[in-house]
């Protein structure tokens, strides 16, 4: 016996892209559902470093930097395979236009906070490239605010609660003993407070924002096929 549900928007997958879309829909009062085939929320996002390349973001001022749409587009064109601009340029332009406002939107409607770091563009020497400034990562965030959802977040493979920016800005990977001297008090506080970092922090903040805006999230609910009528998608099984 089948059961029918009606939503304005159904999102498949609970990574950063899916949760950001769900948060946007929830803020605009659309009845929204996120489906996740796993029992855990976050996908590969929750296991990642959580670094986001966002040209022109508002935190650049903290680093004394500025950016422009033209410079970011020049960089993307320079590092992309030859000829890709013929089909991809409108998507690049949309990304560059909306990346920075999206960070502001997420911070305005969820407990997520982003921090800039000194990680360079992957090809910083290319036209339009920057030695640092365009990358941000989520600040540490307490998992306890999720209530019973706290046990449904996918954990990283190694639970070392150092943020992406702390790894990059202190060269922690190259000299962990030196970095640990000043990181240790932070790690103790994060252990006591239940704070998480990197991709897990991003997942926690986005999920909390979604739940606060009445988005439904169904773990262990795999999408099997789209339902269509006259060439239009009308539902999901």
C-alpha positions in Angstrom: 0.0 0.0 0.0 1.5 3.3 -1.1 1.4 6.5 1.0 1.4 10.0 -0.7 2.9 13.2 0.6 2.8 16.6 -0.9 5.7 19.1 -0.8 6.6 22.2 -2.8 10.2 21.0 -3.1 11.9 17.7 -2.5 15.7 17.6 -2.3 17.7 14.4 -2.7 20.8 14.3 -0.6 21.9 16.0 2.6 25.3 17.4 1.7 26.0 21.1 1.7 24.3 21.7 -1.6 21.1 20.0 -0.6 20.9 21.6 2.8 21.7 25.0 1.5 18.9 24.7 -1.1 16.5 23.4 1.6 17.4 26.3 3.9 16.7 28.8 1.1 13.3 27.2 0.4 12.5 27.0 4.1 13.3 30.7 4.6 10.9 31.5 1.8 8.2 29.4 3.4 8.1 26.6 0.8 7.1 23.2 2.2 10.4 21.4 1.8 11.6 17.8 2.3 15.2 16.5 2.3 15.7 12.8 1.5 18.9 11.0 2.6 19.4 7.4 1.8 21.8 6.9 4.7 20.9 6.9 8.4 23.4 9.7 8.8 23.1 13.3 7.6 25.9 15.2 5.8 27.3 12.9 3.1 30.8 13.6 2.0 30.4 17.2 3.2 30.4 16.2 6.8 33.7 14.3 6.3 35.4 17.0 4.4 37.6 20.0 5.3 34.7 22.3 4.8 36.6 24.8 2.7 34.6 27.0 0.3 36.0 29.0 -2.5 33.8 32.2 -2.6 35.2 35.1 -4.5 34.3 38.5 -3.2 32.9 37.4 0.2 32.3 39.9 2.9 34.9 38.5 5.3 37.7 39.6 3.0 37.8 43.0 4.8 39.2 41.2 7.9 42.3 40.4 5.8 42.5 43.8 4.3 41.6 42.5 0.8 39.2 43.2 -1.9 38.0 41.3 -5.0 36.0 41.9 -8.1 33.7 39.9 -10.4 36.0 40.6 -13.3 39.1 39.2 -11.5 37.3 36.1 -10.4 35.9 35.4 -13.9 39.4 36.0 -15.4 40.8 33.4 -13.0 38.1 30.8 -13.8 38.7 31.3 -17.5 42.4 31.0 -17.1 42.4 27.7 -15.2 39.6 26.0 -17.2 40.2 23.6 -20.1 40.3 25.2 -23.5 36.9 25.8 -25.0 34.9 25.2 -21.9 33.9 28.8 -21.7 31.7 28.3 -24.8 29.2 26.3 -22.7 30.1 27.0 -19.1 30.6 30.7 -18.9 27.0 31.6 -17.9 27.3 29.1 -15.0 30.6 30.6 -14.0 29.1 34.1 -14.0 26.1 33.0 -12.0 28.4 31.4 -9.4 30.6 34.4 -9.1 27.6 36.7 -8.8 25.8 34.6 -6.1 28.7 33.0 -4.0 29.3 35.9 -1.7 25.6 36.7 -1.1 24.9 33.0 -0.4 27.4 33.1 2.5 25.7 36.1 3.9 22.3 34.4 3.5 23.4 31.3 5.3 24.9 33.3 8.2 21.7 35.3 8.5 19.4 32.3 8.7 21.4 29.6 10.5 24.0 29.4 13.3 26.7 28.8 10.7 29.5 31.4 10.8 32.4 31.5 8.2 36.0 32.4 8.8 38.5 33.5 6.1 41.8 31.8 5.9 45.1 32.2 4.1 44.8 29.3 1.7 45.7 30.4 -1.8 43.7 29.9 -5.0 44.8 26.5 -6.4 46.5 28.3 -9.3 47.3 31.6 -7.6 49.8 32.6 -10.3 47.1 32.5 -13.1 45.5 35.7 -14.3 43.0 36.9 -11.7 44.4 34.5 -9.1 44.9 35.5 -5.4 47.7 34.4 -3.0 45.0 34.1 -0.3 41.6 35.5 0.7 38.9 33.8 -1.4 38.6 30.7 0.8 36.4 30.4 3.9 35.6 27.6 6.3 32.9 27.2 9.0 33.7 28.3 12.5 33.5 25.6 15.3 29.9 25.0 16.3 28.3 23.1 19.2 26.6 19.9 18.1 24.3 19.8 21.2 22.0 22.5 19.7 20.7 19.8 17.3 19.0 17.9 20.2 18.2 14.3 19.1 19.6 15.0 15.7 23.1 15.2 17.2 23.6 11.5 16.8 22.5 11.5 13.2 25.4 13.6 11.8 28.0 11.7 9.8 31.4 11.9 11.7 34.8 12.4 10.1 37.2 9.5 9.7 39.5 11.3 12.3 37.9 13.4 15.0 40.6 16.0 15.4 38.7 19.2 16.1 41.0 21.6 14.3 39.4 24.0 11.8 40.5 24.2 8.2 41.8 27.7 8.8 43.8 26.6 11.8 45.5 23.9 9.7 46.3 26.2 6.9 47.2 29.4 8.8 49.5 27.7 11.3 51.1 25.1 9.0 49.9 22.6 11.5 50.5 19.6 9.1 54.1 20.6 8.7 54.9 21.2 12.3 52.1 19.7 14.5 54.2 19.9 17.8 54.6 23.6 17.4 51.0 24.2 16.5 49.6 22.0 19.3 51.1 24.3 21.9 48.5 27.0 21.2 45.8 24.8 19.8 45.6 22.6 22.9 43.4 25.0 25.0 41.0 25.3 22.0 40.8 21.5 21.6 40.1 21.1 25.3 37.3 23.7 25.1 35.8 22.0 22.0 35.9 18.7 23.7 34.1 20.0 26.8 31.5 22.1 24.8 30.8 19.5 22.1 32.0 21.9 19.3 32.8 20.4 15.9 34.8 21.8 13.1 35.3 21.6 9.3 32.7 19.8 7.2 30.9 18.5 10.2 30.5 22.1 11.5 29.0 23.1 8.1 26.6 20.3 8.2 25.5 21.0 11.8 24.8 24.7 11.1 22.9 24.1 7.9 20.8 21.3 9.4 19.9 23.5 12.4 18.9 26.3 10.0 16.7 23.9 8.0 15.0 22.5 11.1 14.4 26.0 12.5 12.6 26.9 9.2 10.3 23.8 9.3 12.2 21.8 6.7 11.5 18.0 7.0 14.5 15.7 6.8 14.0 12.0 6.3 17.1 9.7 6.9 17.1 6.2 5.4 14.8 7.4 2.6 16.3 6.5 -0.8 14.9 8.0 -4.0 14.2 5.3 -6.5 12.7 7.2 -9.5 11.2 10.4 -10.8 7.5 10.4 -11.6 6.6 12.2 -14.8 3.6 13.3 -16.8 3.7 14.8 -20.3 7.4 15.2 -20.0 7.2 17.1 -16.7 8.5 15.9 -13.4 5.5 15.7 -11.0 6.9 13.7 -8.1 9.4 11.3 -6.7 9.2 7.7 -5.5 
